[in-house]
């Protein structure tokens, strides 16, 4: 006996994150804001990335969306969250991947194009601890239809989200 399941429909995802503009720190309404930004120029590219830092007994995550306007600069919006300290490196790093993917899926479910890249703050050099997550993360992101990139090209995660969560 085969059980046939109805086709999956994309549900609108509800995010509980509060996004702010890096320019002025004001809270924004994510979906209308992103849609407006993406119509500002023809050559705009959107990147998503997350980084984390453990500070005392708290792990801080910063997830960013970078809007890159060709050779005219860019704009950043971000959300941060603080959770009890994650002691396991793999779990802490994998949560970065999950947060970026969750945001990309949320945008897509609300009628926004896929980001050009999901930036992963993982190092391809095996001497670094993040390297043991890299292959799994790349495969996971690609399997969901997104394009990942890692250091040294992962600008949104490696630089911007890193600065925000510190």
ROVO-538503 format. One record per residue (C-alpha): residue in one letter; x negated, y, z. Coordinates in pm, 1 decimal. Layout:
<rs>
<r><aa>A</aa><east>X</east><north>Y</north><up>Z</up></r>
...
</rs>
This chain:
<rs>
<r><aa>X</aa><east>0.0</east><north>0.0</north><up>0.0</up></r>
<r><aa>X</aa><east>-140.4</east><north>337.5</north><up>-101.1</up></r>
<r><aa>X</aa><east>-28.4</east><north>647.3</north><up>76.0</up></r>
<r><aa>X</aa><east>-20.7</east><north>951.9</north><up>-144.3</up></r>
<r><aa>X</aa><east>-68.6</east><north>1282.2</north><up>25.9</up></r>
<r><aa>X</aa><east>75.6</east><north>1604.1</north><up>-110.8</up></r>
<r><aa>X</aa><east>-180.6</east><north>1827.4</north><up>-281.4</up></r>
<r><aa>X</aa><east>-368.1</east><north>2057.7</north><up>-51.2</up></r>
<r><aa>X</aa><east>-268.7</east><north>2420.2</north><up>-70.9</up></r>
<r><aa>X</aa><east>-494.2</east><north>2694.1</north><up>46.8</up></r>
<r><aa>X</aa><east>-355.3</east><north>2834.8</north><up>366.3</up></r>
<r><aa>X</aa><east>-419.7</east><north>3191.1</north><up>463.7</up></r>
<r><aa>X</aa><east>-674.2</east><north>3176.8</north><up>739.0</up></r>
<r><aa>X</aa><east>-645.5</east><north>3396.5</north><up>1042.5</up></r>
<r><aa>X</aa><east>-972.2</east><north>3525.1</north><up>1179.2</up></r>
<r><aa>X</aa><east>-1004.2</east><north>3648.0</north><up>1531.3</up></r>
<r><aa>X</aa><east>-1325.9</east><north>3833.0</north><up>1463.8</up></r>
<r><aa>X</aa><east>-1343.4</east><north>4210.4</north><up>1481.7</up></r>
<r><aa>X</aa><east>-1544.2</east><north>4356.5</north><up>1195.9</up></r>
<r><aa>X</aa><east>-1710.9</east><north>4696.0</north><up>1208.9</up></r>
<r><aa>X</aa><east>-1888.8</east><north>4917.2</north><up>961.9</up></r>
<r><aa>X</aa><east>-2263.2</east><north>4932.8</north><up>1020.2</up></r>
<r><aa>X</aa><east>-2252.8</east><north>5291.9</north><up>892.9</up></r>
<r><aa>X</aa><east>-2032.9</east><north>5433.4</north><up>1168.7</up></r>
<r><aa>X</aa><east>-1942.5</east><north>5145.5</north><up>1403.5</up></r>
<r><aa>X</aa><east>-1569.7</east><north>5185.0</north><up>1340.2</up></r>
<r><aa>X</aa><east>-1346.6</east><north>4878.0</north><up>1336.9</up></r>
<r><aa>X</aa><east>-1208.6</east><north>4783.6</north><up>998.3</up></r>
<r><aa>X</aa><east>-917.9</east><north>4580.6</north><up>863.2</up></r>
<r><aa>X</aa><east>-1124.6</east><north>4311.4</north><up>691.2</up></r>
<r><aa>X</aa><east>-925.0</east><north>4200.9</north><up>387.1</up></r>
<r><aa>X</aa><east>-814.1</east><north>4544.4</north><up>255.6</up></r>
<r><aa>X</aa><east>-1159.4</east><north>4685.2</north><up>330.5</up></r>
<r><aa>X</aa><east>-1341.2</east><north>4412.4</north><up>134.7</up></r>
<r><aa>X</aa><east>-1098.5</east><north>4440.9</north><up>-156.9</up></r>
<r><aa>X</aa><east>-1156.6</east><north>4817.0</north><up>-170.8</up></r>
<r><aa>X</aa><east>-1535.2</east><north>4780.9</north><up>-155.7</up></r>
<r><aa>X</aa><east>-1539.4</east><north>4526.2</north><up>-437.0</up></r>
<r><aa>X</aa><east>-1357.9</east><north>4771.1</north><up>-667.5</up></r>
<r><aa>X</aa><east>-1606.9</east><north>5054.8</north><up>-612.0</up></r>
<r><aa>X</aa><east>-1848.3</east><north>4939.1</north><up>-882.2</up></r>
<r><aa>X</aa><east>-1881.3</east><north>4683.7</north><up>-1161.3</up></r>
<r><aa>X</aa><east>-2220.9</east><north>4558.3</north><up>-1053.3</up></r>
<r><aa>X</aa><east>-2144.6</east><north>4500.3</north><up>-684.9</up></r>
<r><aa>X</aa><east>-2261.5</east><north>4177.2</north><up>-525.6</up></r>
<r><aa>X</aa><east>-2143.7</east><north>4036.7</north><up>-194.6</up></r>
<r><aa>X</aa><east>-2357.0</east><north>3828.9</north><up>41.4</up></r>
<r><aa>X</aa><east>-2256.2</east><north>3664.8</north><up>369.1</up></r>
<r><aa>X</aa><east>-2496.4</east><north>3560.2</north><up>643.4</up></r>
<r><aa>X</aa><east>-2509.5</east><north>3477.9</north><up>1011.5</up></r>
<r><aa>X</aa><east>-2789.5</east><north>3476.6</north><up>1264.1</up></r>
<r><aa>X</aa><east>-2799.8</east><north>3402.9</north><up>1634.7</up></r>
<r><aa>X</aa><east>-3011.2</east><north>3485.4</north><up>1934.9</up></r>
<r><aa>X</aa><east>-3005.1</east><north>3338.7</north><up>2281.6</up></r>
<r><aa>X</aa><east>-3030.1</east><north>3603.7</north><up>2550.0</up></r>
<r><aa>X</aa><east>-3028.1</east><north>3472.8</north><up>2903.4</up></r>
<r><aa>X</aa><east>-2724.3</east><north>3251.0</north><up>2946.5</up></r>
<r><aa>X</aa><east>-2549.2</east><north>3376.8</north><up>2632.3</up></r>
<r><aa>X</aa><east>-2587.0</east><north>3299.5</north><up>2263.0</up></r>
<r><aa>X</aa><east>-2503.1</east><north>3597.0</north><up>2042.0</up></r>
<r><aa>X</aa><east>-2391.8</east><north>3545.5</north><up>1681.3</up></r>
<r><aa>X</aa><east>-2380.6</east><north>3820.5</north><up>1421.1</up></r>
<r><aa>X</aa><east>-2206.0</east><north>3757.7</north><up>1090.0</up></r>
<r><aa>X</aa><east>-2245.0</east><north>4013.9</north><up>814.9</up></r>
<r><aa>X</aa><east>-2108.7</east><north>4092.7</north><up>473.7</up></r>
<r><aa>X</aa><east>-2351.2</east><north>4287.5</north><up>258.8</up></r>
<r><aa>X</aa><east>-2218.3</east><north>4478.1</north><up>-41.6</up></r>
<r><aa>X</aa><east>-2510.0</east><north>4541.4</north><up>-277.9</up></r>
<r><aa>X</aa><east>-2454.3</east><north>4813.7</north><up>-538.4</up></r>
<r><aa>X</aa><east>-2720.1</east><north>4730.6</north><up>-798.1</up></r>
<r><aa>X</aa><east>-3005.4</east><north>4977.3</north><up>-760.1</up></r>
<r><aa>X</aa><east>-2788.4</east><north>5223.0</north><up>-565.1</up></r>
<r><aa>X</aa><east>-2818.1</east><north>5063.5</north><up>-220.9</up></r>
<r><aa>X</aa><east>-2563.1</east><north>4879.3</north><up>-16.8</up></r>
<r><aa>X</aa><east>-2314.4</east><north>4872.8</north><up>265.1</up></r>
<r><aa>X</aa><east>-2281.1</east><north>4633.3</north><up>559.6</up></r>
<r><aa>X</aa><east>-1993.2</east><north>4524.0</north><up>778.2</up></r>
<r><aa>X</aa><east>-2039.9</east><north>4289.1</north><up>1070.2</up></r>
<r><aa>X</aa><east>-1882.3</east><north>4099.4</north><up>1355.8</up></r>
<r><aa>X</aa><east>-2052.2</east><north>3975.1</north><up>1670.6</up></r>
<r><aa>X</aa><east>-1951.6</east><north>3722.7</north><up>1928.4</up></r>
<r><aa>X</aa><east>-2103.1</east><north>3607.1</north><up>2253.5</up></r>
<r><aa>X</aa><east>-2059.0</east><north>3252.3</north><up>2376.0</up></r>
<r><aa>X</aa><east>-2211.1</east><north>3052.5</north><up>2661.4</up></r>
<r><aa>X</aa><east>-2572.0</east><north>2957.6</north><up>2589.9</up></r>
<r><aa>X</aa><east>-2616.1</east><north>2679.6</north><up>2336.3</up></r>
<r><aa>X</aa><east>-2916.8</east><north>2479.9</north><up>2446.2</up></r>
<r><aa>X</aa><east>-2945.2</east><north>2246.0</north><up>2147.8</up></r>
<r><aa>X</aa><east>-3125.8</east><north>2403.4</north><up>1848.3</up></r>
<r><aa>X</aa><east>-2941.3</east><north>2204.2</north><up>1582.3</up></r>
<r><aa>X</aa><east>-2600.1</east><north>2294.1</north><up>1728.3</up></r>
<r><aa>X</aa><east>-2694.5</east><north>2661.7</north><up>1754.8</up></r>
<r><aa>X</aa><east>-2819.0</east><north>2676.2</north><up>1395.6</up></r>
<r><aa>X</aa><east>-2532.3</east><north>2472.6</north><up>1252.9</up></r>
<r><aa>X</aa><east>-2286.0</east><north>2717.8</north><up>1408.9</up></r>
<r><aa>X</aa><east>-2449.3</east><north>2990.1</north><up>1197.0</up></r>
<r><aa>X</aa><east>-2364.1</east><north>2790.2</north><up>883.9</up></r>
<r><aa>X</aa><east>-2009.1</east><north>2726.2</north><up>1004.5</up></r>
<r><aa>X</aa><east>-1945.8</east><north>3093.1</north><up>1078.6</up></r>
<r><aa>X</aa><east>-2066.0</east><north>3205.3</north><up>735.0</up></r>
<r><aa>X</aa><east>-1862.5</east><north>2937.7</north><up>557.5</up></r>
<r><aa>X</aa><east>-1553.6</east><north>3015.6</north><up>766.1</up></r>
<r><aa>X</aa><east>-1575.0</east><north>3380.3</north><up>664.7</up></r>
<r><aa>X</aa><east>-1627.6</east><north>3296.6</north><up>296.1</up></r>
<r><aa>X</aa><east>-1328.0</east><north>3060.2</north><up>302.0</up></r>
<r><aa>X</aa><east>-1117.1</east><north>3320.8</north><up>479.3</up></r>
<r><aa>X</aa><east>-1195.6</east><north>3579.5</north><up>213.1</up></r>
<r><aa>X</aa><east>-1127.2</east><north>3333.7</north><up>-68.3</up></r>
<r><aa>X</aa><east>-795.3</east><north>3224.6</north><up>86.9</up></r>
<r><aa>X</aa><east>-694.2</east><north>3590.8</north><up>90.5</up></r>
<r><aa>X</aa><east>-759.4</east><north>3651.0</north><up>-278.3</up></r>
<r><aa>X</aa><east>-1120.1</east><north>3769.8</north><up>-264.0</up></r>
<r><aa>X</aa><east>-1384.6</east><north>3629.1</north><up>-493.7</up></r>
<r><aa>X</aa><east>-1656.5</east><north>3402.2</north><up>-361.8</up></r>
<r><aa>X</aa><east>-1967.0</east><north>3574.2</north><up>-231.5</up></r>
<r><aa>X</aa><east>-2264.4</east><north>3567.6</north><up>-463.9</up></r>
<r><aa>X</aa><east>-2460.7</east><north>3395.2</north><up>-189.4</up></r>
<r><aa>X</aa><east>-2422.6</east><north>3255.6</north><up>157.3</up></r>
<r><aa>X</aa><east>-2754.6</east><north>3337.4</north><up>317.3</up></r>
<r><aa>X</aa><east>-2901.3</east><north>3083.6</north><up>556.9</up></r>
<r><aa>X</aa><east>-3167.5</east><north>3195.6</north><up>801.4</up></r>
<r><aa>X</aa><east>-3354.6</east><north>2867.9</north><up>765.9</up></r>
<r><aa>X</aa><east>-3715.4</east><north>2823.7</north><up>669.6</up></r>
<r><aa>X</aa><east>-3823.1</east><north>2587.5</north><up>390.5</up></r>
<r><aa>X</aa><east>-4159.7</east><north>2548.0</north><up>568.3</up></r>
<r><aa>X</aa><east>-4147.5</east><north>2224.2</north><up>774.3</up></r>
<r><aa>X</aa><east>-4354.9</east><north>2387.3</north><up>1048.7</up></r>
<r><aa>X</aa><east>-4049.6</east><north>2587.5</north><up>1157.4</up></r>
<r><aa>X</aa><east>-3769.7</east><north>2443.3</north><up>1369.2</up></r>
<r><aa>X</aa><east>-3492.6</east><north>2563.3</north><up>1139.2</up></r>
<r><aa>X</aa><east>-3630.5</east><north>2343.7</north><up>862.3</up></r>
<r><aa>X</aa><east>-3465.8</east><north>2031.7</north><up>1006.6</up></r>
<r><aa>X</aa><east>-3121.1</east><north>2186.1</north><up>941.0</up></r>
<r><aa>X</aa><east>-3198.7</east><north>2324.7</north><up>596.0</up></r>
<r><aa>X</aa><east>-3114.9</east><north>2029.3</north><up>369.6</up></r>
<r><aa>X</aa><east>-2789.5</east><north>1952.6</north><up>549.2</up></r>
<r><aa>X</aa><east>-2687.9</east><north>2318.4</north><up>541.4</up></r>
<r><aa>X</aa><east>-2767.9</east><north>2359.2</north><up>170.5</up></r>
<r><aa>X</aa><east>-2569.1</east><north>2046.8</north><up>84.6</up></r>
<r><aa>X</aa><east>-2274.8</east><north>2149.0</north><up>300.8</up></r>
<r><aa>X</aa><east>-2250.5</east><north>2500.8</north><up>158.0</up></r>
<r><aa>X</aa><east>-2284.3</east><north>2374.2</north><up>-200.6</up></r>
<r><aa>X</aa><east>-2026.5</east><north>2098.8</north><up>-144.9</up></r>
<r><aa>X</aa><east>-1773.1</east><north>2367.8</north><up>-54.2</up></r>
<r><aa>X</aa><east>-1835.1</east><north>2552.5</north><up>-381.0</up></r>
<r><aa>X</aa><east>-2054.6</east><north>2833.7</north><up>-248.9</up></r>
<r><aa>X</aa><east>-2410.5</east><north>2922.2</north><up>-348.3</up></r>
<r><aa>X</aa><east>-2659.9</east><north>2912.6</north><up>-60.8</up></r>
<r><aa>X</aa><east>-3002.1</east><north>3068.9</north><up>-39.5</up></r>
<r><aa>X</aa><east>-3264.6</east><north>3053.1</north><up>233.2</up></r>
<r><aa>X</aa><east>-3576.0</east><north>3237.3</north><up>343.6</up></r>
<r><aa>X</aa><east>-3742.2</east><north>3441.2</north><up>208.3</up></r>
<r><aa>X</aa><east>-3442.8</east><north>3538.4</north><up>-8.9</up></r>
<r><aa>X</aa><east>-3167.4</east><north>3527.0</north><up>255.4</up></r>
<r><aa>X</aa><east>-3160.1</east><north>3900.1</north><up>320.5</up></r>
<r><aa>X</aa><east>-2825.6</east><north>3924.5</north><up>495.8</up></r>
<r><aa>X</aa><east>-2900.8</east><north>3652.5</north><up>749.0</up></r>
<r><aa>X</aa><east>-3276.4</east><north>3690.6</north><up>785.3</up></r>
<r><aa>X</aa><east>-3288.8</east><north>4065.3</north><up>824.9</up></r>
<r><aa>X</aa><east>-2956.2</east><north>4237.4</north><up>879.5</up></r>
<r><aa>X</aa><east>-2774.0</east><north>3984.5</north><up>1099.2</up></r>
<r><aa>X</aa><east>-3099.0</east><north>3928.2</north><up>1287.2</up></r>
<r><aa>X</aa><east>-3121.2</east><north>4297.1</north><up>1378.9</up></r>
<r><aa>X</aa><east>-2755.0</east><north>4317.3</north><up>1479.5</up></r>
<r><aa>X</aa><east>-2758.1</east><north>4020.1</north><up>1716.8</up></r>
<r><aa>X</aa><east>-3069.0</east><north>4144.4</north><up>1898.4</up></r>
</rs>
